[in-house]
Amino acid sequence: MEKKWYDELGEDAFLSEENKRYKEMMGEITGAVKNGMGFDEACDTVDIEDAELKTSIIEDALKILIADMHFMQKMSTGRVAEILKIPVKRVNSARESMLEEVKAASIKAFHKSI
């Protein structure tokens, strides 16, 4: 099979610099947590000058970790909070936010389909 010019490009070759930085920082935070670091401590290690981008990354990282631990691995929110070293109230708040986002997206998709 003939090689295409783009076969050797990385999967992030067409991402903007901001998207590359976002992806990199998400990996650093989730990786640090998986290696035993607390969530806030992991977030403090990320050096991002853009405060808005940093806030977005931190919020998304928390939701991704909760989705993995709580919904995929079936851990209780108490156990998730313990591993992340954050209050259960914060885990529950992020979880509720996630469920609201899913609800809103589902309603939007439903309305588009009719």
N, C-alpha and C positions, 0 to 999 in steps of 0.2 A: 504494500500500500504506500502510496506517495505521501511524503511528509508535507504538511502545510506550513506556511510561514509562521503561524501562531502556535504550533504544537509545543514549542519550547518556552513559551511565555508562561510566567507564573499565573496562578489563578487570580491574583490581584493586579494584574497588568493594566487593567482598564479602570481601576478604582481611583478616585480623586485622592489627593494627599490627605485630606481630612478623613476620608473613609479608611484609608490604610492605617492612619494613626488610631482611629477608633477601634479597628479590628485588633491592632497590636496591644492597645491598652486593655481591651476586654480580655484578651488572652493572658496578660500579665496579672490582672486582678483574679480571674478565675483560677489560674494556675497557682498563685500564691495561696489562695484559700484551700485548694485541694492538697497543698503541701502543709496545711495545718495553721496557717496564719489567719487571724481574725479578719472579718470583712473590712472594717474601718481601717485597720492597720494596713491591709493590702491596698486599699484605696489611697492611703497616704503615701505609698511608695510610687504612685503614678505621677509623673511630672507633666502637667498640661497647663499651659498658660491661659488658654481660652476657658474661662470659668463656665460658660454655657455648655461647651463641649464636655468638660469634666463632669458637670452635673448630670448630663445626659448619659454619659458612660457609666457613672456610678449607679444611677437608677436602673439602667438596663442590665448591668452586671448583677445587681441584686435580684432582679426578676428572673434572669437566666439561671442563677444558682438556686433560687426557690423552685422554679419549674423543674429543674433536674432533681433536686433532693426531695421535694414534697410530692410533686405530681408523678415523676418518673420512678423514683426509688421508694415512694410511699412512706417517707419519714414524716413524723408528726411535726407540726410547726414548732413545738417546743424543742425537739431534737435539732431541727434546722437552725433555730436561734442559738442553741448551745454550740453547734459546730461553727457557725458564723461569728459567734461571740457578740451578739447583738440582742436587744430585748425582743421577747416574743411579740410584743405589741407592734414593733417595727416590721417583723416578718408578716404578721397578720394584715397590717395595713398595706404592705406591698402586694400581698396575695389578693386582697380585695380589689386593689387597683387593677391587677392583671385580669381578674374575672370581669370587671366592668369594661375593660378594653375589649375582651373577647365578646362580651354581650353586645357592645356598640358595633363592633365589626360584623357580627352575625346579623344584627338588625339591618345594617347598611347593605350587606350582601343580599339579604332577603328582599329588600325593597328594590334593589337593582334587578332582581330576577323576575319581578312581576310587572 
